[in-house]
Amino acid sequence: MKIFKYFFCALLFVSANTFAQDEVKQERKPGHTNQNKFKQLYDEFSTPNMFRTGSGAPGPAYYQQQADYKMDIEIDDEKARLYGNETITYTNNSPDELKYLWVQLDQNMRAKDSKTPLISNQRAQEADYASNFTKTYLAEDLERGFNIDHVKDVNGKDLPHTINRTMMRVELPKSMKTGDQFSFNIKWWYNINNHVTEGGRSGYEYFEENDNKIYVMAQFYPRMAVYNDVEGWQNSQFWGRDEFALPFGDFDVNITVPADHILDGTGYLTNREDVFTKDMMKRFKKAQKSYDKPVMIVTQSEAEKTEKSKSTAKKTWKLSAQMVRDFGFATSRKFLWDMMAVKIGDKDVMAVSLYSKEGNPLWEDWSTNAVASTLKSYSRMTFDYPYHKAISVHAPMGMEYPMICFNFGRPDKEGNYSDRTKYGMISVIIHEVGHNFFPMIVNSDERQWTWMDEGLNTFVQYVAEQDFGEWYPAALSPKDEKYPSRRGPAKNIVRYMGGDQDFIAPIMTKGLNTYQFGSNAYSKPGTGLNILRETIMGRELFDYSFREYANRWMFKHPTPEDFFRTMEDASAVDLDWFWRGWFYTTDYTDIGIKDVKKYQVTSNPTAAVKKQLEAQGRSIDDLPPLVFFVEEGSEDYKADMSGQDVTENAKTVKEYVMDNFTPEERKNLKSPKYFYNITFDKPGGLVMPLIVEYTYADGTKERITYPAQVWRLNDAEVSKSIASDKEIVSIMVDPDLETADVDTSNNSWPREVKANEFDKFKNKVKD
């Protein structure tokens, strides 16, 4: 007969409940606050309001300011100098009255009186890179930073203004009330930095061979700061690391450069027929219909011919963009230019690359394909890419702006490149193009919460890299079955998570103040979201919620709470425990197997039970029918009984079944033969699901994922009793390394004995 899988209690609990002992008086401990890892995040979160709701969505009173720009820009190629004149029209959509406006002057971070070098901890090392040594000790103090010629209203009247390092306060003639607009003019110039030797997120790269430069230009104009409901003016100084918080607006920008330059940037090129040759126009129209292969707009032979001579004439390129938060462009006579169309939703988007001959053959082969693939992957994970183009520009660093980004990756002079160079280039293109979504459209505050753009983007980058490997298998090296992503899988973050706690900060830390910036702002949040998607929530729930967040906050200014709340609101999954542990602490995962005990069951009282009854002056006949667990190896354990039908050992079960189940019901009851009590412990402070793989004597395996809430009542250890008709021969915790467990030496039973470094060396010598 098959017997019901009875819910057996371990002997410890039977004894505690059945054989009550005299109460032991203990010293009363003081009270404590709720330290449970599963308590809600009310202490950390602000109260929902009319601007931002408890669901994580914008509230009925949500507002955001608008800043529109009309600019005339000219680059003096001989002096490497930029001249600019802009009119900013600022709209106050807030309920507040504004007495002044704050403008960002990011180039002042490189000014002679910049405070940025003074906050760095510098120490002479035993060895240093020649490049770093030169920048630190040998580089001359160059004339950098904005030179503001004037700040005037539209009638030409000077406006009082105060410059505080990288911020400028402009006094208004009269306060702006809700709905008011104010226009003012700024004229400026600055010497463009060589971002190869001086560093920086933009600037020029100099090529001595033909005395040419490639300009990748951003933060080149005074930009409005954000004013919002969370902190009023976001006028935190720019120290060089934390990036930018910016309002949305419309841009009309005229850029004058040498006539033989090729230029592209944010927005529609409104005078294409004026700046394109006839051949370029024909190729452009062909590219608009090419969905499977980039079309060269400017070929390498044409670019090589142009870079050998310099035009003294000038040409103005006109770009217009709507609803963007920033503006960037690139210009050079060295540029090759290719494009192709990619179908996103119901419209075509142009995937574009600008690069010099130094980037080939790598860039011509893979840059534009990487752009196209990224747009498809990110659109699937969020929303259809709303702009008409996305540009990848060849530069010695990675940085992003609306519709345009700068990306590294260069072969040697003979055109050879390693797998590392190839994957590095493709990955940085995916990452920087992906920034169009976070934060160029889902417009988080990078100055305060770096992870909200870098971390979310790193997560989607991992998804897009895996897509790229599937869609473009020719890009993979023969040794790689799939794209070798550097960030994303949980196992890749273990070294950081298990590192020196003196040099780890919570993710919810201002980027400027974090250690190991890349791991903190990119890897850890990106990995955490991957764990949420693959292990905790599942792809369907996660993807729905992630898209909901992206759509709720596209072209708006979300906070971390808006993200956390939306993910829960759209999924019905309580994740407060995860946000607290992964984002607000530096706790790490370490879950192991503490103890495994094997039992047989019997209806005969064990020696220990008899002793307890005798001490209490009680008889077994005074108790209801019981089942007793006998631990393997104990005095009462009989090896020849192990694996027998439960009813052969526990007659009380058989009697209970016969008395309480119908013959038909008894047919469906189970008959387990093996009983185990497994204790899992958690030396690490981080809560995670308990993923366990059981291997049986017949070679079969069973995997059970116990939800993270299994730790809710005991954060140190939990026990599971297992009744099985097959013998368990091994147990493994987190077999696929899904939870970033920093110590896997305690993850298996029987405990795996791993060879130490000396033993490994001896075995290697023997081989």
N, C-alpha and C positions, 0 to 999 in steps of 0.2 A: 504494500500500500504506500502511496506517496503522502507524505505528511506536510502540513502547513509550515512555511518558513516562520517559525515562531520568533517573536521579538524578545529574545533572551536578554536578560540583564547580567552584567558582569557580577561576579560574586561580591565584589566590593559594595555595589549598590544594594544587593540583596541583604547583605549583612547590615548595612546602615539603616535600611528601612524596616527590616523584619526583626532584627535583634537589637532593639534600642538599648543603648547603654546609658549609664548615669551621665548627666550633663557635666562637662568639664568647664569650670569657671576660667575665663580668660580675661586678661587685662583689656579694658575697653579702649579701642583705637580712636583717634580723633577723626572727625568728618573730613570729607574731601570734595572737590568739585568734580564735575563729570569729565573724566579723561577718556571715556570710551572712544575707540577709533571710529565708531559709527554714529557719533552724535552729529546733529545737523550743523550746517555752516552758518547759522544765524549770527554767531559771534564775529565771524570774519566778513560777512556780507553787509552791505548797506541796506537800508530799508527801501523796498520798492516804492516808486512814486509815479507821478503823472508823466515823467519823462522816460523812465525805464521801469517796466513792469516786473512782477515776480516771476513771470513765465520766461523772461529773458528777451522779450520783444520790445521794440520801441513803444513808448506810451503815447496817449492821445496828445500830450503837450510836447512831445519830442520836437526839437528844432536843431538846425545847424546853420551856421553863417555861410555866406558866399563871398568869394573874392574873384573878380574878373580882371584880366590883365590885357593891356595892349602894349606891345614892346617893339622897339627897334634896336637890334643888336648888330654890332660890327666887330669882326675879328681882324686885328692887324697881325698878319702872319709873320712879318719881320720882327716885330717886337714881342710877339706872343702876348698880346694884350687884348682885352675885351672891353668895348665901350657899350653902354646901355642907357636907354631912356624908356621908362615905363610909366603908364598911367594905371593905377589900381582903383577899381570901383568896389567898395566894400558895402555889403548889405547886412544890416543888423536884424536878424530874424529872432533874436532872443527876446525874452520878456524884460531884459535888463537895460538900463540906461548906461551908455558907454561914454566916458569922458576922454578916453585916449585909445589908441590902437597900438598893438605890438607887432613889430616886423622883425623877421629873422635875417641876420647878416652872417650866414654860415662861413663865408670866406674869412671872416675875422679870426677864426680859429687858427689861421696861419699867419696872422699879423705879428709884427715884431714884438708888440706888447702882450701877446697871447699868454694866458695863464696855463694853458694846457700842458706845456712841458714841465711846469713847476709841480704838478700833482703826481707825476710819475715817480715811482720808486726805482732809482737807478743805482747800480752797484757795478764796479769794475769786476769783470769775470776773468777766469783763467783763460778763456777763449771766447771770441765773439766773431760773428759773421763780418766779413769785410764791408758789406753793404751797410749793416747796422752801425758799425764803428764809424764809417765815413759820415753817415747822417748825424750821428750823435756828437762827434768830436771835431769833424773837419768842415762840415757844410757851413757856408757863410750865411749870415742873416739876410735873407732876401726881402725885397719890398713886396710883401703879400698883403692880402686883406682888401676889403672894399674901400674905395675912396669915394665918399658921397659928395658930389658937387652941389646938389641942392635937394631940398624937400619942399615942394610948393603945392598950393591948391590949384584948381583948374584955371583960376584967374591970374596965376603967376605970383601970388602972394606967398612969402616964405611961411612955412609952418614950423613952430618951435618943436625941436626934437632932441632927445637925449640918447646917446649911444652907450650902452652898458655891455661891453665886450661883443657877444654875438647876438645881442638883442637891441632893437631901437624902439623907443617909445615916441610916438607921434601925437602931439597934443591937438585935439580937435577944436575948431573955432567955437563950436557949440556942441553940447552933448547929443549923441545919437539916440533917439527913441526907437521903439519897436517899429520895424518897417522902413526906417530911414536908410538912405544911401549916401555915401560920401566918396568923392573921387579926389585923388591927389597924385602928384607926379614926383618921381624920384629919378635923378640923373646920377650915373656912377661910372666908374671904370675900375679895373684891377689887372694886375699882371698874372697871367695864367701860370699855374704851377706845372712843373714837369713831374707827373705823378709816378714816374718810374724811379726817379732819384729822390724826390721829396715826399712821396706818398700822397694819399688823398683819394677821394671817391670819384674824382674827375680831373681833367687837365689834359696835357698833351704828352705823347711819346715821340721822342726825337730819333730820326733815322739819319745817321751821319753820312751814309753812302751817297745819298742824293740830296742831302740837306732838306729833308722833308719832315713834316709832323703829321700825326693823326690826333685830332682833337675829339675827345669825348667829354661833352660839356653838360654839367649839372650843378646845382646850387650856385648858378652863375648870376642870379638876380635876387634882389631883396624880396622876401616871400612873407606873406601874412601868416601869423601864428593862429592856432586854433583857439576859439572861445566856445566853451560848452557848459552844460549843466553840471558836469562832474567836478571841475576845478576852476571854472572861469577861464582866464587866460592861461594857456599852456606856454609859459615863457621861460621854461627851464633852459639853462644855458647849454650850448653845444660844446662838449669837451672833445669831440672827435669820434667817440664810439657810438653812443645812442643816436639813432637816426631821427626821423622827422615826423612831426605831427602837422598836418596841413589841411586847410579847408578846400572844398571843391569849388570849381569855377570854370569860366570859359577863357580861352587864350587865343589871341591873334598876335602872331609873332613874325616879324620880318627880320631875316638874318642875312647880312651882307658878308660875303667871303670872297676870296680870289675866284675869278671866273672859271678856272679849271678844276675847282673843287667839286666833289660829289657830296651831297648833304641829305640827311634824312633825320627825322625826329618825331616828337609827339604831334599828332594831329594830321589833318588832311593837307596834302600839298596842293594849294589852290592855284598856283601858277605853273603847273607841270609843263604845259606846252611852251612856256617861255624859257624854262631851264633845261628841258630835255632836247636832245637832238632828234631828228626824224627816226633814226635807227633805234634810239632808246624808246621812243613812243611805240614803235612797232613791236619791240620785244616786250614792253610793259603790257600791251594788249594781249599778247600771246600768253604771258604769265598769268593773266587774270582767268584764263581758261585751262591752265595746266594744273591738274590735281595730283599727279603722280611723280612729277619731276620738276625741280627748279629750273627756271629760265634765266640765263645770264642777261642782265640789263647792261652791265659794263663788264667786258671780258678782261682776262688777265693781260693779254697783249695790249689792249687799249690803256689799261691802268699803268702798265710799265712804260709805255710811250709818254703818257701824260706826266709821270713823276720825274722825267728827265729834264723837263723844262718848266719854268714858272711863268705864269701869266701875270701881267701887271694890271690887267683889267679886273673889274669887280662884277659880281652877280648877286642878286638878292633872291633868296628862297623864302616863300611865304607859306606859313603853316597856321592852321586854324583847328582848335580842339574844343570840344564841349564836354562839360562835366568831368574834368580831370583834376587831380589834386596837385599836379606838378608838371614840369616841362623839362625835357632833355633833348639833346641833339648830338650828332656826330658829323664831322666834316673833314675831308682830306682829298688831296689829288691822288693819293695812293689807292683809293678804294676800288675793289671789285664789288659788284652788286648783283645779287640774284634774288628771285622771288618765285613763289608758287602760291596757288590758291588752296585753301583747306575749307571743307564744308563744316560749318558749325551751326547746328540747328537748321534754320531755313535761309541762311545767308552765307556768302563767301567771305572769308577773311584772308588777307594776304600775309603769308609767312615770308619774312625778309631777312637777308643777311648782308652785312657790309664788312669787308675784310680786305687786308692787303695780301700781296703775294706771299708774304712771310707765313701766312696761315695755311697755305695750300701744301699738299692736296687735302689735308684734313678738313678744312672748313668747307670747301666746295662739295665734298662728299657728304658731310653730316650736319652742318649747322642748321640749314633751313629745314631739313627733315626733322631735326630735334625740336625746332620751333613748332612745326605742324603737329607733331605727336603730342607735345605738351599741351597745346590748345585743346586737343580732343580729350585728353585725360582729365585735365582740370575742369573742363566744361561738364564732363560726365559726373565729376565728384561735387560740383558746386552749381553753376549756372552757365548758360551759353555766354561765351566771351562776347562782350557788347561792343568792343571797338572794331575798327575796320582793318587793323594791321597789328603785327607784332614783329619787332626788329631785334636781331642779334648782331651786336657789333664786336669785332675782334679787338681786344684790349688786354693789357697785362693784369687785369683784376676783374672781379665780379661786382656789379652794382646794377640797380634796377630803377626804372622810372616808367610812367605810363606809356605804353606802346613801344618802349625801347629799353634795351639793357646792354650792358658791357660785359664781355665774357673772355676768360683766358683760355689757353690751350694752343700751343704752337709747336710745330715740328722743328727738327734741327735744320741747319742751312741746306742740307742735302734733301730735305723733304721727308726724312724718316721720323717715325714717332713710335713710342711704346704703347702698350695697352693702357698703362696708367695715364699717359697723356690723353689718349683717345677717350677713355671713360671719364677722365677729369673734365674734359671739354664738354662732352655731352651732358654730364651731370650738372655742371655750372649753368649751361644754357637752360636746361629744364628748370633748375632752381630759380634763376633770375627771370625767365619768362613767366614762371609761376607766380612771381611777386606781383604781376599784373592783378591777380586775384586777391592776394594778401600781401601788402596792405593798400595797393593802389585803388582797389574797388571796395573791398571790405576794409574800411579805413581806420584801423586801430592806431593807438598812440604808441609809436615805436620808442619815443623818448622815455616813456615810463615803463612799458611792458614789451620788451624786445621779443619775448617768446610768442606774443600774439601774432606777429607776422613771420618771424623766422621759424618758430616751432611748428605752427600750423602749416607753413609752406614746406618745411622739411618733411612733414608727414605725407603731404600730397605728392611731393617730389618722389618719395619712395614708391608710391603707387604708380606714378608716371614712368619711373625708370623701369619697373617691371613690365609695364605696357610696352615701352619702347623695345625692350628685349624680345617681346613676342611679335611685335609688328615689324621690326627690322632685324631679323636674326642674322643678316649679313654683317651687322655691326659688332656682333659678339665674337670674341676670340674662340678658337676651337676648344679650349679647355673649359669654357664657361657654358653651362646649360641654360643659365638665366643671367640677367643683368646683375653684376656684382655690386649691389648697393652698399655704400659705406655706412649709411645711417638708416635706421628703420627697424631691423630685427632686434628683438630684446637682448639677444646674446651680445650684441655689439656695444651695449651701454654698461655692461657688467664691470668693466675695469674702472670706469668713472664712478659708478654707484658705490663700489666697494673700496674707493680710495680714501685718502687721508681726510677725515672730517674737518680738519682745520682749514682746508682749502676747498670746501664745497659750500655753496650757498643754495637756499631754496630757489626754485624757479621764479617764485613771486618776489623777485628782488630786482630793483632797477639795474639795467644792464651794466651801467658804469661801475657798479659796486660789486660785481660778481667775479669770482675766480673762474678759471677755465671757461671762458666766455662761450666758445663753440659748443662744448658739451652741455653747458647750462641752458643756453638760449636756443640751440638748434637740436642737438641730439636727444637730450632727455625729454623735452616736450613732444618732439616728433615720435620718439619711441613709445612714450606713454599713450599717445593716440593710436598707435599701431596695436598696442596691447589691448586697448579698449575695443578696437575694431575686430581683432582676430580672436581674442580670448574671453573678454568679459561681456561685451554686448552682442557680438556677432555682426557680420557685415550688413545684413539687412537693416537692423535697427540703427546701427551706427551711421550708415550712409544716409539714411533718411534724415536723421537728426542733424548731421553735419551739413547736408544740403539746406535744411531748414534754417540753420544759423546763417549760412552764407547768403541765402535769399532775403532773410529778414534784415540783414545789415549791409547789403550791397549799397554803395554810395552813401553810407552812414558811418558814424563813429561808435563802434562797440567797445565795451569794457570787458575785462576777464569775467566778471559776474554774468554779463549778458551771454557769453559763450557757455559757461558752466550751467546756467539755468536753462538755456535753450536745449542743450544736449539731454537734460533730464526731462524737460517738458515734452519733447517730441518722441521720447522713447519709453516713458514709464519705467525707467531704470533709475533707482536712487544711487547716485554716484558721489555723494558727499564724502564718503570714506576714501574714495579714490582721489578726488581733487585735493583733499586735505593732505593725504600721505604723499602723493607724487609731486604736488605743486607747492605746498606750504611747508614741507619739512625736507630734511635730507635723509630720512629713513631709507633703508634698503631692504630688499627681499632676501630672506634666508629661511627656507622652510625645509625641514628634514624629517626623517623617521627616527623617533626616539626609542621605540620599543615595539616588538611584535611577540605576542603570546598566543600559543596554540592551545585549544581546550578540547576536551570531550565533555559531553553532557550526561548526566545520570540522575536518577531519582533517589539514589542512596546518599544520605548525608555524609559529607566529608569529615575527616578528623577535626578540622578546624571548626566546623559548624557544631559538631558534637561537643567540643570543648566549650564553645560559647554558650550553648544551651545548658550544659552542666553548671557553668558558673552562674547562670541566671535562675537555676532551679526549675528549668522548663523541660518539656518533653517534645520530641518531634511530632507527637500525636496532637499537640496543642496548636499546630500550625496548619494552614491550608496546604494542599498538594503543591510541592515545589520542584523546580528543576535546578540542579546544581552544576556549576561549571568547575571542571577540574583541570588545572593547568598542567600542560605537558612537562614531565620531569618531576612533578610533585609526588609526595608519598602516596596519594590516592590514585595516581594516574596508572592506567594499565594499557600498555602499548598495544596489546592484542585487540583492544576494543576500538582503537582509532579507525575511523572510516566506516564504521558499521552504521546501519540504519538507526536514526535517532530514537525510534521506538524500542529498539532492542536495549538501549541504555536507560531511557527515560520513560518508564511505564506510565508515569503521571501524565505525560503528554498524550500517550495513546488513549488513556481513559478519558481525558478531557475532550479529545477529538471525537471519540465514539459517543460521548454524551451530548455534544453540542453541534455536530455537523450531520447533515443528511448524507446518505450514501452517494448521492450525486455530487454534493459539495466536496466530499472527501476525495473524489477522483481528481480534483483540481489542486489539491494541496501538494506542497513540495516536501522533499525529504532530504535536507542538507546533511552531509556527513562530516563536514569539517567546520570548525568554529575558531575564529580568531578575534583577538582584541589588539588593534593597532593604534599606537599613540604617535601622533604627529606633533612635533614641536616647531616653534617659530622664533629662533634666536634673533632674526631681523625684526625691526620695528614696523616694516611696511606690510600692510594687509594686502593679500592677493588671494584669488581662488586657489583651492587646493586640488591640483591636477594629479591624479594617481593612476598608474598603470599596473594592473595585477597580471602576472603570468602564472598559468596553471601547469600542472604536471603533464598534461596532454599537449602542451605547446601553444595552446590558445591564449589570447590576451584579452583583457577587458579594461577599458579606460573610463574612469568616472571623474567628472569635474564637480567638486563640491563648491558651491558659491562662496564668495569671500565672507559672507555673513556667518559661515561656520565658526569664525573666530569671535563672534560678537560677545560671548559671555566669558571667554577665556582667551586673552590675547597671547598667552604663552604656549598652550598646547590644547589639542583636542583628540578625542578617541573615537574610533569607529569599530563597531563589532560587525564581523562578517560571517555569515552562514552560507556555506557553499557546498555543492555536491562534488566539487573538484578541489584537489589539494593545491594550495598556493605555494609556488616554489620561489617566487621573487616578487618584489614590489619596487616600483620606481616612482619618485615624485618629479613632476615636471619633465617628462622624458624628452620633449621637443624644445626645451629651453625657452618657454613662452613668457616667463614672468621676471626675467632679469635676475635670477637667483645668483647671489654673489659667491656662494659656497656650495658646490654640488657634491662635496665629499660625504655629506650626510643624507643624500637623496635616495640611497638604494638600500635594500635589504634582500639578501644578506649584504653586509657592508662590503663594498668593493675596496680591495687593498690596492692602492695606486703606488706605483714605483716612485721612489724619491729620485732626485736628480742624479745621485751617484749610481743607483741601480740602472737608470736609463743609460748612463754613460757606459757601464760595464756591459750591458746587453748590446749596445751599439758596437763596442769593441769586439765582442764575440762574433757578431754578424760579419 
